[in-house]
Amino acid sequence: DLGSGSFSNVYLFKSRQNPKMKYAVKIMFKEDLNAEILQLVNEEVEILAMLDHPNIVNYIESFEDERNLF
């Protein structure tokens, strides 16, 4: 567990194809999110996708299942 917030937890994952590659994955539980929070999440994704700086984690992708946003 790398960290947690009001609506999510962040975990460290390693790539199956290349175990040297590590990723921080934010997991948000859909049942805890309302329309306002979803809008903020979408804005965060848009901002992260635009950033390119060595001191900021790179945004790779987002996806969801029945219960969670990743």
C-alpha positions as CSV (number, residue, x, y, z in Angstrom):
1,D,0.0,0.0,0.0
2,L,1.7,3.2,-1.2
3,G,-1.0,5.5,0.2
4,S,-4.7,6.2,0.7
5,G,-7.1,9.0,0.5
6,S,-10.8,9.6,1.0
7,F,-12.0,7.6,-2.0
8,S,-9.0,5.5,-3.1
9,N,-6.0,3.4,-2.2
10,V,-2.7,3.3,-4.2
11,Y,-0.8,0.1,-4.6
12,L,2.5,-0.9,-6.2
13,F,2.3,-3.5,-9.0
14,K,5.0,-5.2,-11.0
15,S,4.6,-6.0,-14.7
16,R,4.1,-9.7,-15.5
17,Q,6.1,-9.3,-18.7
18,N,8.9,-7.3,-17.2
19,P,9.1,-7.5,-13.3
20,K,11.6,-4.6,-13.3
21,M,8.7,-2.3,-14.4
22,K,6.7,-1.0,-11.5
23,Y,3.4,0.8,-11.5
24,A,1.4,2.8,-8.9
25,V,-2.2,1.8,-9.3
26,K,-5.0,4.0,-7.8
27,I,-8.1,1.9,-7.0
28,M,-11.4,3.7,-6.4
29,F,-14.5,1.9,-5.1
30,K,-17.4,2.9,-7.4
31,E,-19.9,2.6,-4.6
32,D,-18.1,5.5,-2.8
33,L,-18.2,7.8,-5.8
34,N,-21.0,10.3,-6.7
35,A,-21.3,12.3,-9.8
36,E,-19.2,15.2,-8.4
37,I,-16.4,12.9,-7.4
38,L,-16.5,11.2,-10.8
39,Q,-16.1,14.6,-12.5
40,L,-13.1,15.3,-10.3
41,V,-11.6,11.9,-11.2
42,N,-12.1,12.6,-14.9
43,E,-10.4,16.0,-14.5
44,E,-7.5,14.4,-12.7
45,V,-7.0,11.9,-15.5
46,E,-7.1,14.6,-18.1
47,I,-4.5,16.7,-16.3
48,L,-2.2,13.7,-15.6
49,A,-2.3,12.7,-19.2
50,M,-1.0,16.1,-20.2
51,L,2.0,16.1,-17.8
52,D,5.5,15.0,-18.7
53,H,8.0,15.7,-16.0
54,P,10.7,13.5,-14.3
55,N,9.3,14.2,-10.8
56,I,5.7,13.4,-11.6
57,V,4.4,9.8,-12.1
58,N,3.4,9.2,-15.8
59,Y,-0.2,8.4,-16.5
60,I,-0.5,5.2,-18.5
61,E,-4.2,4.2,-18.7
62,S,-7.5,3.8,-16.8
63,F,-10.0,1.0,-16.8
64,E,-12.8,-0.2,-14.6
65,D,-14.6,-3.4,-13.6
66,E,-18.0,-3.8,-12.0
67,R,-16.8,-2.5,-8.6
68,N,-13.7,-0.4,-9.1
69,L,-12.0,2.3,-11.2
70,F,-8.3,1.7,-11.8
